[in-house]
Amino acid sequence: MTEAEALEGFKRLGGSWKRSVAESRGGRSLHGRDGRGRFLAAGLGSRIRWRTVAADPEDATRRLSLDLEMTLSNLAHVESTEPKPTNEPTGTEVLIDGFLKDPIGLGGETPIEKLVSKFGLYLQTNNAHLTFDGDEIDPEKLQAHRAEFKIATPGDDALLVVIEWTRPVDRALYLCDENGTPLGEVLPGIQAPGFEFTAYLHWTGFAADDALALADLGGGETKEVIESARDRLREHFRQRADDETREQIERWKAEKTYPFEGAAVDRADQAKRDVFDVVALAASHALVASDKPGRRLSMRLLLEALENDPGSLRKVLGEVLELKQDRLDE
């Protein structure tokens, strides 16, 4: 930011320059458009500083640095230094001090998974990099499967991208603009036992001022697009479950940890196997994480619970295999 751009951007709330520009100077899809994003930094710490370097408007061979500062105690006031010559590369760095007890958005034990699930698609489709605690977030290394589907709408068709991950993530259906930038999120609203996934719904309509509000209220064309995407998700994961179940069971049979042998003797036996397969697939991430003897023991526990004491099944899944609450409910 030049001095003029910084003063213009910080002097008022609302009316961001991003409303009238399609992409950044570097060619990336822009995030935010309401001119209030800087206040979210106050949810992280008590002192926020922006250190920005830009080309000198009067001499393109020079670069100037500028520091701006805002404090939690006075969000309406921003201090600015005088521009000074520098050899640093152009760009903007945000420094946050006085971290609050629980920084918004990155609380809990799995910040990497939260960052991967939200920005995974954006990082793969834009020339962008994201690091956390010194490590670069690489979505491709954690991606297990990806599929894309067109979703018909009255106007411009939407695109649904579904990414499955190799590690547990918080499931979400991200509402994105046509470039894949997340603008909001809703629950996927489907059951998909055994799958760790996030879905990204690209649609030009989400960029409208009232579109995300309608998504929260469940009304209008926005609701129809989201429900169509959920229907497609259900269909996709039914097929994926069939494929994954067959493949996973063959792997368990090959290593002799699967608790059934031979073909089912009757319809009741087949029904029991079908129920066991659904439960085992839901717990597959925990089962795969253990060694071969551990998998064999866990599967015997699951089968005995199903056969002799179905009420204890939840206890086995929760206390022995440590499934999350949402997976237990599923």
Buried (B, 14 or more C-beta within 10 A) or exposed (E): BBBEBBBEBBEEEEBBEBBEEEEEEEEBBBBBBEBEEBEEBBEBBBBBBBBBBBEBEEEEEEBBBBBBBBBBEEBEEBEBEEBEEBEEEBEEEEEBEEEEEEEEEEEEEBBBBBBBBBBBBBBBBBEEEBEEEEEEBBBEEBBEBBBEBEBEBEEEEBBBBBBBBEEBBBBBBBBBBBBBBBBBBBEBBBEBBBBBBBBBBBBBBBBEEEBBEBBEEEEBBBEBBBEBBBEBBBEBBEEBBEEBBEEBBEEBEEEEBBBBEEEEEEEEEEEBBEEBBBBBBBBBBBBEEBEEEEBBBBBEBBBBBBEEEEEBBEEBBBEBBEBEEEBBEB
